[in-house]
Protein backbone atom coordinates (compact mmCIF):
# COMPACT_ATOMS: atom_id res chain seq x y z
CA UNK A 1 0.00 0.00 0.00
CA UNK A 2 1.27 3.49 -0.80
CA UNK A 3 0.85 6.84 0.95
CA UNK A 4 -1.65 9.15 -0.77
CA UNK A 5 0.67 12.16 -0.34
CA UNK A 6 4.26 11.00 -0.91
CA UNK A 7 3.63 7.64 -2.65
CA UNK A 8 6.02 5.95 -0.23
CA UNK A 9 5.27 2.31 0.59
CA UNK A 10 3.48 1.82 3.93
CA UNK A 11 4.37 -1.30 5.92
CA UNK A 12 1.64 -3.72 6.95
CA UNK A 13 1.56 -5.68 10.23
CA UNK A 14 1.01 -9.43 10.37
CA UNK A 15 -2.68 -8.80 11.14
CA UNK A 16 -3.13 -6.79 7.93
CA UNK A 17 -3.20 -3.33 9.52
CA UNK A 18 -1.12 -0.47 8.09
CA UNK A 19 1.56 1.41 10.03
CA UNK A 20 -0.12 4.75 9.45
CA UNK A 21 -3.71 5.92 9.31
CA UNK A 22 -6.62 6.40 6.96
CA UNK A 23 -7.94 9.93 6.41
CA UNK A 24 -11.47 10.18 5.00
CA UNK A 25 -12.33 12.98 2.59
CA UNK A 26 -15.71 14.76 2.38
CA UNK A 27 -17.15 11.97 0.23
CA UNK A 28 -16.11 9.29 2.75
CA UNK A 29 -13.32 7.76 0.66
CA UNK A 30 -10.38 6.64 2.86
CA UNK A 31 -6.83 7.65 1.89
CA UNK A 32 -3.84 5.91 3.53
CA UNK A 33 -1.26 8.31 5.02
CA UNK A 34 2.16 7.34 6.43
CA UNK A 35 3.58 8.54 9.77
CA UNK A 36 6.09 10.89 8.14
CA UNK A 37 3.34 12.79 6.32
CA UNK A 38 1.28 12.90 9.51
CA UNK A 39 4.20 14.62 11.24
CA UNK A 40 4.63 17.14 8.38
CA UNK A 41 0.98 18.23 8.38
CA UNK A 42 -0.45 19.01 11.82
CA UNK A 43 -4.19 19.02 11.06
CA UNK A 44 -6.63 16.90 9.09
CA UNK A 45 -7.46 19.87 6.82
CA UNK A 46 -3.80 20.31 5.83
CA UNK A 47 -3.51 16.59 5.04
CA UNK A 48 -6.64 16.67 2.87
CA UNK A 49 -5.30 19.70 0.93
CA UNK A 50 -2.01 17.86 0.32
CA UNK A 51 -3.85 14.79 -1.02
CA UNK A 52 -5.76 16.76 -3.66
N, CA, C and O atoms as a DFTB+ gen file, in Angstrom:
208 C
 N C O
     1  1       0.845      -1.166       0.000
     2  2       0.000       0.000       0.000
     3  2       0.897       1.237       0.000
     4  3       1.965       1.233       0.612
     5  1       0.464       2.287      -0.683
     6  2       1.270       3.494      -0.799
     7  2       0.561       4.679      -0.153
     8  3      -0.667       4.740      -0.106
     9  1       1.360       5.613       0.340
    10  2       0.851       6.836       0.946
    11  2       0.200       7.700      -0.138
    12  3       0.714       7.795      -1.252
    13  1      -0.924       8.324       0.191
    14  2      -1.649       9.146      -0.769
    15  2      -0.938      10.470      -1.041
    16  3      -1.226      11.123      -2.043
    17  1      -0.021      10.876      -0.176
    18  2       0.667      12.156      -0.339
    19  2       2.031      11.976      -1.004
    20  3       2.311      12.603      -2.026
    21  1       2.881      11.120      -0.426
    22  2       4.261      10.997      -0.906
    23  2       4.507       9.757      -1.752
    24  3       5.602       9.599      -2.293
    25  1       3.539       8.889      -1.880
    26  2       3.633       7.639      -2.652
    27  2       4.690       6.673      -2.124
    28  3       5.140       5.782      -2.844
    29  1       5.079       6.854      -0.874
    30  2       6.022       5.946      -0.230
    31  2       5.264       4.708       0.247
    32  3       4.111       4.810       0.665
    33  1       5.895       3.560       0.186
    34  2       5.266       2.309       0.588
    35  2       5.030       2.303       2.099
    36  3       5.922       2.658       2.870
    37  1       3.829       1.900       2.520
    38  2       3.477       1.818       3.931
    39  2       3.541       0.348       4.338
    40  3       2.961      -0.514       3.678
    41  1       4.252       0.070       5.435
    42  2       4.375      -1.297       5.924
    43  2       3.052      -1.778       6.504
    44  3       2.243      -0.990       6.995
    45  1       2.852      -3.093       6.434
    46  2       1.641      -3.724       6.948
    47  2       2.038      -4.716       8.035
    48  3       3.013      -5.451       7.874
    49  1       1.288      -4.746       9.152
    50  2       1.561      -5.685      10.232
    51  2       1.083      -7.076       9.843
    52  3       0.439      -7.254       8.809
    53  1       1.398      -8.053      10.668
    54  2       1.009      -9.428      10.368
    55  2      -0.502      -9.632      10.452
    56  3      -1.011     -10.634       9.949
    57  1      -1.218      -8.722      11.066
    58  2      -2.678      -8.802      11.140
    59  2      -3.362      -8.062       9.984
    60  3      -4.590      -8.029       9.908
    61  1      -2.569      -7.473       9.090
    62  2      -3.126      -6.792       7.928
    63  2      -3.414      -5.321       8.134
    64  3      -4.024      -4.689       7.271
    65  1      -2.989      -4.758       9.258
    66  2      -3.197      -3.329       9.521
    67  2      -1.995      -2.548       9.007
    68  3      -0.877      -3.063       8.984
    69  1      -2.228      -1.290       8.592
    70  2      -1.124      -0.473       8.089
    71  2      -0.459       0.273       9.242
    72  3      -1.082       0.538      10.270
    73  1       0.818       0.606       9.054
    74  2       1.557       1.406      10.025
    75  2       1.408       2.867       9.612
    76  3       2.348       3.476       9.101
    77  1       0.260       3.402       9.829
    78  2      -0.124       4.752       9.447
    79  2      -1.583       4.918       9.808
    80  3      -2.060       4.321      10.773
    81  1      -2.296       5.724       9.040
    82  2      -3.709       5.916       9.305
    83  2      -4.454       6.170       8.013
    84  3      -3.850       6.459       6.980
    85  1      -5.753       6.063       8.077
    86  2      -6.624       6.400       6.959
    87  2      -7.285       7.739       7.263
    88  3      -7.808       7.943       8.358
    89  1      -7.262       8.651       6.295
    90  2      -7.941       9.931       6.408
    91  2      -9.087       9.923       5.409
    92  3      -8.869       9.705       4.217
    93  1     -10.316      10.162       5.887
    94  2     -11.474      10.177       4.997
    95  2     -11.727      11.587       4.479
    96  3     -11.679      12.557       5.236
    97  1     -11.999      11.690       3.164
    98  2     -12.328      12.985       2.586
    99  2     -13.816      13.270       2.780
   100  3     -14.506      12.509       3.459
   101  1     -14.317      14.356       2.194
   102  2     -15.709      14.761       2.380
   103  2     -16.700      13.751       1.807
   104  3     -17.845      13.688       2.254
   105  1     -16.274      12.969       0.830
   106  2     -17.146      11.966       0.231
   107  2     -17.105      10.635       0.982
   108  3     -17.882       9.732       0.675
   109  1     -16.210      10.503       1.961
   110  2     -16.107       9.293       2.754
   111  2     -15.092       8.296       2.236
   112  3     -15.002       7.185       2.759
   113  1     -14.318       8.667       1.210
   114  2     -13.315       7.756       0.661
   115  2     -12.060       7.802       1.538
   116  3     -11.522       8.883       1.775
   117  1     -11.583       6.650       2.024
   118  2     -10.380       6.641       2.864
   119  2      -9.096       6.714       2.036
   120  3      -8.976       6.071       0.993
   121  1      -8.146       7.504       2.518
   122  2      -6.835       7.648       1.888
   123  2      -5.773       7.244       2.907
   124  3      -5.751       7.800       4.005
   125  1      -4.892       6.297       2.583
   126  2      -3.838       5.914       3.532
   127  2      -2.744       6.982       3.593
   128  3      -2.316       7.504       2.563
   129  1      -2.301       7.299       4.805
   130  2      -1.263       8.312       5.019
   131  2      -0.216       7.733       5.963
   132  3      -0.564       7.162       6.997
   133  1       1.072       7.875       5.616
   134  2       2.161       7.341       6.430
   135  2       2.447       8.266       7.629
   136  3       1.953       9.392       7.691
   137  1       3.254       7.765       8.576
   138  2       3.581       8.536       9.774
   139  2       4.380       9.795       9.456
   140  3       4.185      10.826      10.101
   141  1       5.276       9.729       8.472
   142  2       6.091      10.889       8.140
   143  2       5.232      12.047       7.650
   144  3       5.467      13.198       8.015
   145  1       4.237      11.740       6.822
   146  2       3.344      12.786       6.315
   147  2       2.420      13.298       7.418
   148  3       2.024      14.463       7.396
   149  1       2.075      12.448       8.376
   150  2       1.275      12.896       9.506
   151  2       2.053      13.896      10.349
   152  3       1.471      14.839      10.886
   153  1       3.368      13.700      10.471
   154  2       4.203      14.616      11.237
   155  2       4.357      15.947      10.512
   156  3       4.387      16.999      11.151
   157  1       4.458      15.913       9.164
   158  2       4.625      17.140       8.377
   159  2       3.409      18.049       8.477
   160  3       3.545      19.262       8.633
   161  1       2.217      17.458       8.388
   162  2       0.979      18.228       8.384
   163  2       0.271      18.024       9.710
   164  3      -0.064      16.895      10.070
   165  1       0.039      19.119      10.449
   166  2      -0.450      19.007      11.821
   167  2      -1.956      18.759      11.927
   168  3      -2.406      18.174      12.913
   169  1      -2.740      19.186      10.945
   170  2      -4.188      19.021      11.063
   171  2      -4.751      18.195       9.906
   172  3      -4.102      18.006       8.877
   173  1      -5.964      17.717      10.107
   174  2      -6.631      16.901       9.092
   175  2      -6.888      17.719       7.827
   176  3      -6.798      17.190       6.719
   177  1      -7.208      19.012       7.987
   178  2      -7.463      19.868       6.822
   179  2      -6.218      20.029       5.958
   180  3      -6.312      20.019       4.730
   181  1      -5.059      20.178       6.582
   182  2      -3.804      20.307       5.829
   183  2      -3.485      19.020       5.079
   184  3      -2.995      19.070       3.951
   185  1      -3.754      17.876       5.685
   186  2      -3.509      16.587       5.035
   187  2      -4.424      16.426       3.839
   188  3      -3.986      15.971       2.783
   189  1      -5.692      16.792       3.987
   190  2      -6.643      16.672       2.871
   191  2      -6.261      17.590       1.710
   192  3      -6.429      17.213       0.550
   193  1      -5.749      18.789       2.003
   194  2      -5.297      19.695       0.927
   195  2      -4.094      19.121       0.203
   196  3      -3.963      19.293      -1.009
   197  1      -3.206      18.434       0.930
   198  2      -2.006      17.856       0.319
   199  2      -2.359      16.656      -0.544
   200  3      -1.649      16.368      -1.507
   201  1      -3.430      15.951      -0.227
   202  2      -3.848      14.787      -1.020
   203  2      -4.375      15.230      -2.368
   204  3      -4.088      14.584      -3.375
   205  1      -5.133      16.304      -2.420
   206  2      -5.764      16.760      -3.655
   207  2      -4.840      17.497      -4.538
   208  3      -5.237      17.940      -5.616
